[in-house]
Amino acid sequence: MAAASPSVFLLMVNGQVESAQFPEFDDLYCKYCFVYGQDWAPTAGLEEGISQIASKSQDVRQALVWNFPIDVTFKSTNPYGWPQIVLSVYGPDVFGNDVVRGYGAVHVPFSPGRHKRTIPMFVPESTSTLQKFTRKPLVDETWKHAKSGVCLHASGCSETRHSTKLVHGTAA
């Protein structure tokens, strides 16, 4: 008698990171990754990506438009640890170094269909004037911080000073 294999379900995510509004910055790009529980596994597609550099639109909104596609499939045996997409936005500082301009996360929608999400982007702020001009080490640490899921919980974000921006995206 063969042992019954555990049943799995699939979660297919396809959509795009459409745009962002960072009025004080230009020439920004976006990185995404997914964080999920231990019972989840990607089965197809890319679970990390990086967009092209976008310049602000010349209209009143001053939007940065990426229309950055996302297409990934996950499998799991239970919904615990439902996937979240983590976005990080980067751009050059006055010295030409890439620095983080914001990061945020949102759960993948629980119901099928077309969904539009606006993600608040948290912007790490230095406490000293000197650090504001020498933020290069913060870039890699912030991406690791965001990717690890520390800031996906309120307790992880409370230890860091932040301001907020918005990023818009659609998933179908």
PEGI-V15868 format. One record per pair of residues at least 12 apart in sequence whose ideal C-beta (glycine too) atoms are under 10 Angstrom apart, sorted by the first residue. I is the first residue (numbers start at 0). J is the second residue. D is the distance in Angstrom with one decimal. If there is no record, write none. Layout:
BEGIN
I|J|D / I|J|D
END
This chain:
BEGIN
5|38|9.7 / 5|76|5.1 / 5|77|9.5 / 6|76|7.1 / 7|38|9.3 / 7|40|9.1 / 7|42|9.3 / 7|73|9.8 / 7|74|4.8 / 7|75|6.5 / 7|76|5.6 / 7|77|9.5 / 8|73|9.3 / 8|74|7.0 / 8|75|6.4 / 8|76|7.9 / 8|77|8.8 / 8|78|8.4 / 9|42|7.1 / 9|43|9.2 / 9|72|5.9 / 9|73|7.1 / 9|74|5.3 / 9|75|8.4 / 10|35|9.3 / 10|39|8.2 / 10|41|9.9 / 10|42|9.5 / 10|71|8.8 / 10|72|6.9 / 10|73|4.6 / 10|74|7.5 / 10|75|7.1 / 10|78|9.1 / 10|81|8.2 / 10|82|6.8 / 10|107|6.8 / 10|108|9.8 / 10|109|9.5 / 10|111|9.7 / 11|42|9.5 / 11|43|8.3 / 11|44|8.6 / 11|70|8.3 / 11|71|7.9 / 11|72|4.8 / 11|73|8.1 / 11|107|9.9 / 11|111|9.0 / 11|171|9.8 / 12|33|8.2 / 12|44|7.9 / 12|46|9.8 / 12|69|6.4 / 12|70|7.2 / 12|71|5.2 / 12|72|7.3 / 12|73|7.5 / 12|82|7.4 / 12|84|7.9 / 12|107|5.4 / 12|108|8.7 / 12|170|6.1 / 12|171|9.1 / 13|44|8.1 / 13|68|7.6 / 13|69|6.5 / 13|70|4.4 / 13|71|7.8 / 13|72|8.9 / 13|169|10.0 / 13|170|7.0 / 13|171|5.9 / 14|67|9.6 / 14|68|7.7 / 14|69|5.4 / 14|70|8.1 / 14|84|9.3 / 14|107|9.4 / 14|108|9.4 / 14|113|8.6 / 14|114|7.8 / 14|115|9.1 / 14|116|9.0 / 14|168|6.4 / 14|169|5.2 / 14|170|3.2 / 14|171|5.4 / 15|50|9.8 / 15|65|7.7 / 15|66|5.4 / 15|67|5.7 / 15|68|5.1 / 15|69|6.2 / 15|70|9.4 / 15|167|9.8 / 15|168|6.3 / 15|169|5.9 / 15|170|8.0 / 15|171|8.8 / 16|29|5.6 / 16|30|9.9 / 16|31|6.6 / 16|48|9.1 / 16|50|7.0 / 16|64|9.9 / 16|65|5.5 / 16|66|7.8 / 16|67|4.2 / 16|68|8.5 / 16|69|6.9 / 16|84|8.6 / 16|86|6.5 / 16|88|9.5 / 16|116|9.8 / 16|118|8.8 / 16|166|6.7 / 16|167|7.9 / 16|168|4.5 / 16|169|8.6 / 16|170|9.7 / 17|62|8.8 / 17|63|9.9 / 17|64|6.9 / 17|65|6.9 / 17|66|5.9 / 17|67|7.9 / 17|115|8.5 / 17|117|10.0 / 17|166|8.4 / 17|167|5.0 / 17|168|5.5 / 17|169|5.9 / 18|53|8.1 / 18|56|8.5 / 18|60|8.5 / 18|62|4.6 / 18|63|6.1 / 18|64|4.7 / 18|65|6.6 / 18|66|7.8 / 18|67|9.5 / 18|165|9.4 / 18|166|7.5 / 18|167|5.1 / 18|168|8.3 / 19|53|8.2 / 19|55|9.8 / 19|62|7.0 / 19|63|4.8 / 19|64|8.5 / 19|65|7.5 / 19|86|8.7 / 19|88|6.1 / 19|100|8.8 / 19|101|7.9 / 19|117|9.9 / 19|118|8.9 / 19|120|7.3 / 19|164|7.0 / 19|165|6.9 / 19|166|4.2 / 19|167|6.9 / 19|168|9.2 / 20|55|8.9 / 20|56|9.8 / 20|60|6.6 / 20|61|6.7 / 20|62|5.7 / 20|63|7.3 / 20|120|9.4 / 20|164|6.6 / 20|165|5.7 / 20|166|8.0 / 20|167|8.1 / 21|55|8.1 / 21|61|8.3 / 21|62|9.3 / 21|63|6.4 / 21|88|6.9 / 21|90|7.7 / 21|100|5.8 / 21|101|7.1 / 21|120|8.1 / 21|122|8.9 / 21|164|5.4 / 21|165|8.9 / 21|166|8.9 / 22|55|7.6 / 22|60|8.9 / 22|61|5.0 / 22|62|9.4 / 22|63|9.8 / 22|164|8.9 / 23|55|9.9 / 23|61|9.3 / 23|100|9.1 / 23|164|9.4 / 24|55|8.1 / 24|61|9.7 / 24|63|8.3 / 24|88|8.5 / 24|89|9.8 / 24|90|5.1 / 24|91|8.8 / 24|92|9.8 / 24|98|9.7 / 24|100|5.6 / 24|101|9.3 / 24|164|9.1 / 25|52|9.4 / 25|53|8.8 / 25|54|5.7 / 25|55|5.0 / 25|61|8.7 / 25|63|7.9 / 25|90|7.3 / 25|91|8.9 / 26|52|5.3 / 26|53|7.5 / 26|54|5.8 / 26|55|8.4 / 26|63|8.7 / 26|89|9.8 / 26|90|5.7 / 26|91|6.3 / 27|50|9.0 / 27|52|6.9 / 27|53|6.2 / 27|54|8.6 / 27|55|8.6 / 27|63|5.4 / 27|65|8.8 / 27|88|5.4 / 27|89|6.6 / 27|90|4.1 / 27|91|8.8 / 27|97|9.7 / 27|100|5.9 / 27|101|9.0 / 28|49|6.5 / 28|50|5.1 / 28|51|6.5 / 28|52|4.8 / 28|53|7.0 / 28|63|9.0 / 28|65|7.8 / 28|67|9.0 / 28|87|9.4 / 28|88|7.3 / 28|89|5.7 / 28|90|7.3 / 28|97|8.3 / 28|100|9.6 / 29|48|8.5 / 29|49|7.3 / 29|50|4.4 / 29|51|9.0 / 29|52|9.5 / 29|53|8.2 / 29|63|8.5 / 29|65|5.7 / 29|67|5.9 / 29|86|6.0 / 29|87|7.1 / 29|88|5.3 / 29|89|7.8 / 29|100|9.7 / 29|101|9.6 / 29|102|10.0 / 29|120|10.0 / 29|166|7.5 / 29|168|9.6 / 30|47|7.4 / 30|48|7.0 / 30|49|5.0 / 30|50|7.6 / 30|67|9.7 / 30|85|8.5 / 30|86|7.2 / 30|87|4.7 / 30|88|7.9 / 30|89|7.0 / 30|99|9.6 / 30|102|8.8 / 30|142|6.9 / 30|145|8.9 / 30|146|9.1 / 31|45|9.0 / 31|46|8.7 / 31|47|6.8 / 31|48|5.4 / 31|49|8.0 / 31|50|8.2 / 31|67|7.5 / 31|69|6.5 / 31|71|9.8 / 31|84|5.7 / 31|85|6.7 / 31|86|5.3 / 31|87|7.7 / 31|104|9.8 / 31|168|9.2 / 32|45|9.5 / 32|46|6.3 / 32|47|4.4 / 32|48|8.0 / 32|49|9.9 / 32|83|9.6 / 32|84|7.6 / 32|85|5.2 / 32|86|8.6 / 32|87|8.3 / 32|104|9.6 / 32|142|8.7 / 32|145|8.1 / 32|146|5.4 / 33|45|9.5 / 33|46|4.8 / 33|47|7.7 / 33|69|9.1 / 33|71|6.7 / 33|73|7.8 / 33|82|5.0 / 33|83|6.8 / 33|84|5.7 / 33|85|7.2 / 33|104|9.5 / 33|107|7.8 / 33|146|9.6 / 34|46|9.4 / 34|80|8.6 / 34|82|7.1 / 34|83|5.3 / 34|84|8.3 / 34|85|5.9 / 34|104|7.3 / 34|145|8.8 / 34|146|7.0 / 34|147|7.9 / 34|148|4.6 / 34|151|6.6 / 35|73|6.7 / 35|75|8.0 / 35|79|9.8 / 35|80|5.3 / 35|81|7.2 / 35|82|4.1 / 35|83|7.2 / 35|84|10.0 / 35|107|8.9 / 35|148|9.2 / 36|75|7.5 / 36|77|8.4 / 36|78|8.7 / 36|79|5.3 / 36|80|1.4 / 36|81|7.3 / 36|82|8.3 / 37|75|9.6 / 37|79|8.7 / 37|80|6.5 / 38|73|10.0 / 38|74|9.1 / 38|75|5.0 / 38|76|5.3 / 38|77|5.7 / 38|78|8.9 / 38|79|6.5 / 38|80|6.2 / 39|73|5.2 / 39|74|7.4 / 39|75|4.5 / 39|76|9.0 / 39|77|9.2 / 39|78|9.3 / 39|79|8.9 / 39|80|5.7 / 39|81|8.0 / 39|82|6.2 / 40|72|9.9 / 40|73|6.6 / 40|74|5.7 / 40|75|7.3 / 40|76|9.8 / 41|71|5.9 / 41|72|7.0 / 41|73|5.6 / 41|74|8.2 / 41|82|9.0 / 42|71|8.7 / 42|72|5.0 / 42|73|6.6 / 42|74|5.1 / 43|70|8.1 / 43|71|6.9 / 43|72|4.2 / 43|73|8.9 / 43|74|9.5 / 44|69|8.0 / 44|70|4.7 / 44|71|3.5 / 44|72|5.7 / 44|73|9.0 / 45|68|9.5 / 45|69|8.0 / 45|70|7.3 / 45|71|6.2 / 46|69|9.6 / 46|71|5.6 / 46|72|9.9 / 46|73|8.4 / 46|82|8.8 / 46|84|9.5 / 47|71|9.4 / 47|85|9.5 / 47|146|8.6 / 48|67|7.1 / 48|68|8.3 / 48|69|7.0 / 48|70|9.6 / 48|71|9.3 / 49|67|8.7 / 49|87|9.5 / 49|89|9.0 / 50|63|9.6 / 50|65|4.6 / 50|66|8.8 / 50|67|4.1 / 50|68|9.3 / 50|86|9.8 / 50|88|9.2 / 50|89|9.9 / 51|65|6.9 / 51|66|9.5 / 51|67|7.8 / 52|65|9.2 / 52|89|9.2 / 52|90|8.2 / 52|91|9.3 / 53|65|5.3 / 53|66|9.1 / 53|67|9.0 / 53|88|9.8 / 53|90|9.7 / 62|167|8.3 / 63|88|8.2 / 63|90|9.1 / 63|100|9.9 / 63|166|8.9 / 64|167|9.6 / 65|88|9.5 / 65|166|9.2 / 65|167|9.9 / 65|168|9.2 / 66|168|9.8 / 66|169|9.5 / 67|86|9.5 / 67|168|8.4 / 69|84|7.3 / 69|107|9.8 / 69|168|8.1 / 69|169|9.7 / 69|170|7.4 / 71|84|9.2 / 71|107|9.3 / 73|107|8.4 / 78|109|8.1 / 80|148|10.0 / 81|106|5.8 / 81|107|6.7 / 81|108|9.8 / 81|109|7.1 / 82|106|7.3 / 82|107|4.8 / 83|103|9.9 / 83|104|4.8 / 83|105|6.4 / 83|106|5.1 / 83|107|6.8 / 83|148|7.7 / 83|151|6.1 / 84|103|9.3 / 84|104|6.5 / 84|105|6.1 / 84|106|8.2 / 84|107|6.4 / 84|116|8.7 / 84|118|8.1 / 84|168|8.1 / 84|170|8.6 / 85|102|6.8 / 85|103|7.5 / 85|104|4.5 / 85|105|8.8 / 85|118|9.4 / 85|142|9.2 / 85|145|5.1 / 85|146|6.2 / 85|147|9.4 / 85|148|7.7 / 85|150|8.5 / 85|151|7.3 / 86|101|8.1 / 86|102|6.5 / 86|103|5.7 / 86|104|7.2 / 86|105|8.3 / 86|118|6.0 / 86|120|7.1 / 86|145|8.3 / 86|166|5.8 / 86|168|8.0 / 87|99|6.1 / 87|100|8.5 / 87|101|7.3 / 87|102|4.2 / 87|103|8.4 / 87|104|9.8 / 87|120|8.6 / 87|138|9.0 / 87|141|7.0 / 87|142|5.6 / 87|144|9.6 / 87|145|5.5 / 87|146|8.3 / 87|166|10.0 / 88|100|4.7 / 88|101|4.7 / 88|102|7.1 / 88|103|8.9 / 88|120|6.3 / 88|122|8.9 / 88|164|7.8 / 88|166|6.9 / 89|101|9.0 / 89|102|9.4 / 89|138|6.8 / 89|141|9.2 / 89|142|8.5 / 92|131|9.2 / 92|132|7.7 / 92|133|9.1 / 92|134|6.6 / 92|135|7.6 / 92|138|9.4 / 93|132|7.4 / 94|132|8.1 / 94|133|8.9 / 94|134|9.9 / 94|135|8.1 / 96|133|9.2 / 96|134|7.9 / 96|135|4.7 / 96|138|7.6 / 97|134|10.0 / 97|135|8.1 / 97|138|5.9 / 97|139|9.7 / 98|123|9.5 / 98|131|10.0 / 98|133|9.9 / 98|134|4.8 / 98|135|6.7 / 98|136|9.9 / 98|137|6.9 / 98|138|5.4 / 98|141|8.8 / 99|120|9.7 / 99|121|9.7 / 99|122|7.6 / 99|123|6.5 / 99|134|7.8 / 99|137|6.5 / 99|138|5.3 / 99|139|9.1 / 99|140|8.9 / 99|141|4.3 / 99|142|7.1 / 99|144|9.4 / 99|145|8.4 / 100|120|7.7 / 100|122|6.5 / 100|123|9.6 / 100|138|9.9 / 100|141|10.0 / 100|164|7.5 / 101|118|9.2 / 101|119|8.7 / 101|120|3.2 / 101|121|6.3 / 101|122|4.7 / 101|123|8.6 / 101|141|9.4 / 101|145|9.8 / 101|161|8.8 / 101|162|8.5 / 101|163|8.0 / 101|164|4.9 / 101|165|9.0 / 101|166|7.5 / 102|118|9.4 / 102|120|6.3 / 102|121|6.0 / 102|122|8.1 / 102|123|8.1 / 102|141|6.2 / 102|142|7.7 / 102|144|8.0 / 102|145|4.3 / 102|146|9.2 / 102|150|7.0 / 102|161|9.3 / 102|164|9.9 / 102|166|9.6 / 103|117|9.7 / 103|118|4.4 / 103|119|5.4 / 103|120|4.5 / 103|121|5.8 / 103|122|9.6 / 103|145|8.2 / 103|150|8.4 / 103|151|9.3 / 103|161|9.8 / 103|163|8.5 / 103|164|8.5 / 103|165|8.8 / 103|166|6.7 / 104|118|7.1 / 104|119|9.4 / 104|120|9.8 / 104|121|9.3 / 104|145|7.3 / 104|146|10.0 / 104|148|8.0 / 104|150|7.4 / 104|151|5.0 / 104|152|9.9 / 105|117|8.6 / 105|118|4.9 / 105|119|8.8 / 105|151|9.6 / 105|166|9.4 / 105|168|8.2 / 105|170|9.6 / 106|151|9.4 / 107|170|7.1 / 108|170|6.2 / 111|171|9.5 / 112|170|9.2 / 112|171|7.9 / 113|169|7.1 / 113|170|7.5 / 113|171|5.0 / 114|168|9.1 / 114|169|7.1 / 114|170|5.0 / 114|171|7.8 / 115|167|7.3 / 115|168|7.3 / 115|169|5.0 / 115|170|7.9 / 115|171|9.9 / 116|166|8.9 / 116|167|7.7 / 116|168|5.6 / 116|169|7.7 / 116|170|7.1 / 117|165|5.5 / 117|166|7.2 / 117|167|5.3 / 117|168|7.9 / 118|164|9.4 / 118|165|7.1 / 118|166|4.7 / 118|167|7.8 / 118|168|6.9 / 119|161|9.5 / 119|163|5.0 / 119|164|7.5 / 119|165|6.3 / 119|166|8.2 / 120|161|9.1 / 120|162|9.1 / 120|163|6.5 / 120|164|4.2 / 120|165|6.5 / 120|166|5.5 / 121|141|9.5 / 121|145|8.8 / 121|150|6.7 / 121|156|6.5 / 121|159|8.0 / 121|160|9.7 / 121|161|4.1 / 121|162|7.6 / 121|163|6.2 / 121|164|8.3 / 122|141|9.6 / 122|160|9.2 / 122|161|5.8 / 122|162|4.6 / 122|163|7.0 / 122|164|6.2 / 123|137|6.3 / 123|138|9.8 / 123|140|9.0 / 123|141|5.8 / 123|144|8.4 / 123|145|9.8 / 123|150|9.3 / 123|156|9.8 / 123|159|5.7 / 123|160|7.0 / 123|161|6.2 / 123|162|8.8 / 124|159|8.4 / 124|160|4.6 / 124|161|6.5 / 124|162|6.0 / 125|137|7.7 / 125|160|8.0 / 126|159|9.9 / 126|160|6.4 / 141|159|9.0 / 144|156|9.7 / 144|159|8.0
END
